[in-house]
Amino acid sequence: LTLSFEFNENNHLFLYYTYQENGELYNRVSRFTFEDSTLKDEVYIIEGIPGSRYHNGGRIKFGTDEKLYITTGDASNRSLSQDIDSLAGKILRINPDGTIPEDNPFENSPVYAYGFRNPQGLAWHPETNQLFASDHGPDRHDEINLVIAGENYGLPNITCSESSSDYQSPIACYTEFTLAPSGIDFLVMENLIEAPLFVAGLRGNMIMRIDLDGNGNFVREQALFRDYGRIRNVKYYQGSLYLLTNNRDGRGTYDQSDDLIIKVTPSISGE
């Protein structure tokens, strides 16, 4: 879910969810009005996104251009990722009312980039406004990508351990273990020269910190917060990182204290 840019004025909240119609699974984004602690007045913004028990994507965020970006999975049908006419395996970009921006890379299409398997994270670099996304790969091969409008990111035709001039290569590729990256966000703090990217790892049971150079290229990484199990999301807000655990989703080991929202306030020395 995500909030409208004008939430303080209109109380609009956007939600991505899976629904069933005529025995088939689909995904949609709806706009609700948050009033009296309740979501009211649902308006469908975009629907008919192919759905499945697995690989539904589902991250939605407003970009710095105030357009709504949506990650969609391949709905367990690998070929859909390469089909420009399908909404599956894509990053979509629409106006808040569901209409298609005139400057989208494909005419009259919400598709912004394609060739993804199950992307679950979106974040914009605080200085360059470059868009980054996380994606679950097959048999490990998880990716962190710098997303460029209209480009093809290769799945299922190629994994991130391979390269081809026909496809965009990721900035980070994980082949030795399954990170299962989900939510991502940048840390922006005074005295911090570069803004590191933090990646929530589900199967990896960690937050992966990735340092980038000024062009968005990988420099180094460090695994953090490995004592909380599956982590679904990470969000930077007003000086702190918020981590969301996801140990009760049927794939993790949990105790009675799960699931948690954990607040971490970094101390930056400037050295």
Helices and strands as residue ranges (DSSP letters): E 2-3, H 7-10, E 12-21, E 24-35, E 38-50, E 60-62, E 68-71, G 78-82, E 90-94, E 111-114, E 119-124, E 131-135, E 142-147, E 172-174, E 181-186, E 197-201, E 206-212, E 218-224, E 231-237, E 240-245, E 261-264
